[in-house]
Structures are given as C-alpha cells and as structure tokens.
C-alpha cells in the first residue's frame, strides 16, 4: 500500500488492498460522529451553551489520542451542566448523514450482515441515527438530566475504546462470525482498537494518528467505498 499511495501521489483516489477470497463481511461495526454522520454531536450541543470552540478543542485532542477518552468525555459533559434538554432536539435537527451511509447499511443487511452503530456519543443521538440509517443495533453513552436540564454527568461505565472492541467481539461471537469476516469503520483514537482487530478495519477521513495506524483508510470517497472494498459493484448497491 505504501507503493500504491506513492504512485497515486496527491490524486484524490482511495485504494484498499484486500484478499480476493472472503471479501464480503458478515458484521459491520460503525462509529457515529464524523463517520456515519458528518459532525461531532457533543460539539454541536456545546454550541447551544456558547462553548462550541472550547469543547471542540478538547474533542479534537481526544480523537487524536492526545487525551484519555473517558476523562475527556467527563470534562466536556461537566461543562454542559444546566443546559436545557431542549438543546438535544435542536442539535438532532442539525445532524447530516455522511453520503453513502444508508447505502452501506442497506446493502450489507440485504446480504445478511449484522450492522451495529457503536459510539462514544449519546443514546439520544445513536437511537435516532440507527433508526434513520437502518442499523440493527446501537450502543453508546447515556447523558444524564433531571427532566429539564443536563446534570453535567454521563452514566457509568463510559463506552470508550475498550468497549467498542468488546462489542466487536461480542457480536461476532453471537453471530458466529469469524473475526476475518468483520468490518469496522471509524475516525478517532477511540476506534483504533476495534479497527486493528476487525477483519477489515477502515479509517474513514480519520484523525492523523488513526490514519497512520489503520491498515485501510478512505480519505476521499464516501461510505460506499466500504462496499466496493468488499467486492460489491455499483449495480449491487441497495438504496436506503
């Protein structure tokens, strides 16, 4: 792949090397923020508290592996204490799906794959994104409130990088899918553990530390690239 990337130079072309056999996967584990959706929900939520710039800076460092994920999440959530819970719905209304997300999930489900959305974000958003895109299951963190305002706390234990890897292993075992037949996609440092272990781990428009370590990456194309990497052709892709 180093030789391929050198040959491509700065051309906006993605390339993924895969074995000719066993390309299609039976399990998809996908990150949400900046992967299935285009932005970071916590950063957008922070905008309603006038703290987007400050919290976004912490998010960027955490996603690039400069900060411990769980501690960084607690710090950011604490800053939102007292924010009206109506800001959650307002944030949801601004969310945009990454192109190809629906097609990726619909096509893999049509070929009997289990699809799971796993996020260090919050259930308020993962539940809605999972329903919109068509994921079979979703798992994330629970943002706590008193019925009117955020309490500044997140339910423990926090779903971080180890929990994402654990979910990959758990669902593969439940589905009796070999690890070689799994696909994981994400962009942040908390995704690295699952990207390393999955049969095909793809860094999608990822942070530098993730792009450098992942065996496969997509920097230019949309999420349909993950279907092409599995041997699907354009005519095989299912519309959502």
Helices and strands as residue ranges (DSSP letters): H 2-8, E 27-30, I 32-36, H 41-47, H 52-63, H 69-78, H 86-92, H 101-110, E 114-122, H 123-133, E 137-141, E 143-145, E 150-154, H 161-175, G 179-181, E 182-186, G 189-191, H 192-197, E 200-204, H 208-213, E 216-218, H 225-228, G 234-236
